[in-house]
Structures are given as C-alpha cells and as structure tokens.
Amino acid sequence: MTALEAVDVTRTYTMGGVEVTALRGVSLAIEEGEYAAILGPSGSGKSTLMHLLGCLDRPTTGVLRIGGRDVAGLSDTELAELRNRRVGFVFQSFHLLARTSTRDNVALPLVYRGVPRAERRRRAAEALATVGLEHRLEHRPGQLSGGEQQRVAIARALVGDPGVVLADEPTGNLDTRTGDGVMDLLERLNRERGVAVVLVTHEADVAARARRRVHVRDGLVERDESP
C-alpha cells in the first residue's frame, strides 16, 4: 500500500512581492515499509517536498495523498488529525520543549489525540525504551547529549504508531559517531517494525545507506534510484 503520494505537485511562494517556485511538478510515491532518501543541494526543493509529503504545507497545484486519501478537501483541523495519526517527524534541531521532561516531550502527539494521561505516560515510556532511553524518563532536554535528544525526537515520532517517519537532516547537528548511531536506530526501526523511513539530506554518505535515493534539483526529481 502507498503510504504517501505526490502527483505533479508544485509549490510557489511569494517573498517580498516576488514569486519563487520551489517545486515545479514532482510526482513521488512512498510505499509502506520503504526506506528512502531525498537528497539534493541547498535550495533544490527537497525540504519543501518533505513538508508537502508530511502535510505540513499544501501544494500550490497537484494532488497529495496520505494512505490513499486525497487531502485537498480537508480542513486544517482534519489535516492535522490525519497527519498526527499517519506521520511522525524528526527534525535536525530536535524541537524538544526545554522545560518539559523527556517522557512528556515524547507523549505530546498523544495529547492532541485526547489520550488519557496515564496511557500517554505508559506509551511514552515504551517508546523511550525502544530507543534505549528508559533510564532518562524524567530528564529534561538540557540534561541530555545531542544524540540522546535526537533519540527522544525519534521516540516522539514513533509514539503514535505512524506508518511513516520523515526525518529532515536527522544527523545534521551531530558528530559522525553519534550520527551513525541515530542512523542505525532508524534502520532498525524500519527493519523490525516496518515503519517507512524517508530521510531528507544533502550528505551523500547518509543517503547511501537508504534502499532508494531520490535526487532533487531545481524543484524537480532529477533521478530516482533503487539499487
């Protein structure tokens, strides 16, 4: 089954009264259980594509589907609910709440679903155990290393049991050894849990670990490789 699909999508922004086209007609399907990398130079449109695939933004033209559902007719609230249930996000800058415990950071997506507090805390603890941080439940982000914070972000992405995790430059703020550990974790989750993983990166060595590589340049898919 197709987890995410973009069909001839474009995205144009207006900046300072000038129209800037970030995507020029991209079609891309991500299947359940897939492990893919979207790569390209700065300004290629790869992060814009990730935001569209994750329904953090809407295309200017074209069709966008999550789990086969066309999102064009959804209200912002309906789109947020669908995104919350189907997609998990991991960002380069972690985006953790500084004054909130690790467990409560991970549980945050479940708050928006209305999951009771006790159940949220139980599921957050399970997600943290999955990434090897069961001993850090009550620590705050400032008490963790960069690699640990990224693992917390991965646990948060997984706590809602999504079909796909989108990771935007997940090793960008980490040293090589720590970044390799984060990549090992994402690959294990893909292999053992069947979660589709889509990486957005400009690093060739990170992209080389994926089973599929989608090269983006000047707002278009330049080539799509499945070694």
Residue, then its C-alpha position, 0 to 999 in steps of 0.5 A: m500500500t502507498a503510504l504517501e503520494a505526490v502527483d505533479v505537485t508544485r509549490t510557489y511562494t511569494m517573498g517580498g512581492v516576488e514569486v519563487t517556485a520551489l517545486r515545479g511538478v514532482s510526482l513521488a510515491i512512498e510505499e509502506g515499509e520503504y526506506a528512502a532518501i531525498l537528497g539534493p543541494s541547498g535550495s533544490g526543493k527537497s525540504t519543501l517536498m518533505h513538508l508537502l509529503g508530511c502535510l505540513d504545507r499544501p501544494t500550490t497545484g497537484v494532488l497529495r495523498i496520505g494512505g490513499r486519501d486525497v487531502a485537498g478537501l480537508s480542513d486544517t483541523e482534519l489535516a492535522e488529525l490525519r497527519n498526527r495519526r499517519v506521520g511522525f517527524v524528526f527534525q535536525s534541531f530536535h524541537l524538544l520543549a526545554r522545560t518539559s521532561t523527556r517522557d512528556n516531550v515524547a507523549l505530546p502527539l498523544v495529547y492532541r489525540g485526547v489520550p488519557r494521561a496515564e496511557r500517554r505516560r505508559r506509551a511514552a515510556e515504551a517508546l523511550a525504551t525502544v530507543g534505549l532511553e528508559h533510564r532518562l524518563e524524567h530528564r529534561p532536554g538540557q540534561l541530555s547529549g545531542g544524540e540522546q535528544q535526537r533519540v527522544a525526537i525519534a521516540r516522539a515520532l514513533v509514539g503514535d504508531p505512524g506508518v511513516v517517519l520523515a526525518d529532515e537532516p536527522t544527523g545534521n547537528l551531530d558528530t559522525r559517531t553519534g550520527d551513525g548511531v541515530m542512523d542505525l536506530l532508524e534502520r532498525l526501526n524500519r527493519e523490525r517494525g516496518v515503519a517507512v523511513v524517508l530521510v531528507t539530506h544533502e550528505a551523500d554518505v547518509a543517503a547511501r545507506a537508504r534502499r532508494r535515493v531520490h535526487v532533487r534539483d531545481g524543484l524537480v526529481e532529477r533521478d530516482e534510484s533503487p539499487 
